[in-house]
Every structure is written in C-alpha cells, then in structure tokens.
Amino acid sequence: MVVCFVFVEKLLLQMISSNKDAQRKTILQLYDCLKKITAHEPRAMAQYLVRDPRLSTRNLAIKLTKNVTKVSHMPISRHLARLGYQNSLPLKTAMLAVAHREARVSWATRHLNDNWENTLFSDETAFQLFRNTITQWYKG
C-alpha cells in the first residue's frame, strides 16, 4: 500500500510540473484526496510528542489510527520532518557529577565507624551498561 502511494505521489508531482493550470487544479485536488494526514493531525502529533518525546513513529501511528483512518509510520516521519522535528539520541551526561561524588565520600567517611551489623542494604537501581538507544523527538 505504501509503495503504491509513493508511486502515485511521484506520478502526480511529475504531472503537476508539466501540465497547464486547468489540469494542475484537478491534479492537486486528486493529490489532496490521497493524503491521509489532514490539517488536524499535525497538532495532535505535536501534543503527543510534547507529552512523550521518546514516542516512536509506529506508536504515534497507532495513537493516530484511533482518531483517523489507518496511517503508516513513514508518512508520519516525513510529516514530522516537514514540521521541523528531528529524531536523535539524547546528549551524553555524566553518571555522577563531581558534587554528588564528594557528597558520597563525605557521607561514607562520617559513617565509617558506625555499627552496621543490624543494617540491611538493598539496591533497586537499573543500570544500562551500554549507550542509550532510545531516540527522542525535538523541534530544531
């Protein structure tokens, strides 16, 4: 379906550039009928991305399908690019800032001689050992 749509889109764009004004108007009307993303969807897409910038185009397509006819993830990606959105990995940040490291060392030295026999430590932190693979949308 998507391949067929892309082919028809390219064909109509070629016809637009080569035909006269009267024919151009009818071709533009046909082209508008082929578009599935109407004027209302860009605002909805922007609102979804403000709420969750890590949303993938496939999940965005699922959310838009609830309100609109079925839309593939590729037109959504192209439309977001036209609106000025970019998708990339977030910037790298240090695991711990210098101030955090100093605070940990000072806490450890203060409590070095405490009685730890009745203390239970638990760690529920999740670590990602390799780089972040979750991309985010931003307007740039």
Long-range contacts (C-beta under 8 A, 24 or more apart in sequence): 1-72, 2-72, 2-74, 5-34, 5-75, 8-34, 9-34, 36-68, 36-69, 36-70, 36-71, 36-75, 37-68, 37-71, 37-75, 37-76, 37-79, 38-68, 41-67, 41-68, 41-71, 41-79, 42-79, 42-83, 45-76, 45-79, 45-80, 45-83, 46-83, 49-80, 49-85, 49-137, 53-136, 53-137, 53-138, 54-134, 54-135, 54-136, 54-137, 55-137, 56-135, 80-137, 83-139, 84-139, 84-140, 85-137, 85-138, 85-139, 85-140, 86-137, 86-138, 86-139, 86-140, 87-135, 87-136, 87-137, 88-135, 88-136, 88-138, 89-131, 89-132, 89-133, 89-134, 89-135, 89-136, 90-132, 90-134, 90-136, 92-131, 92-132
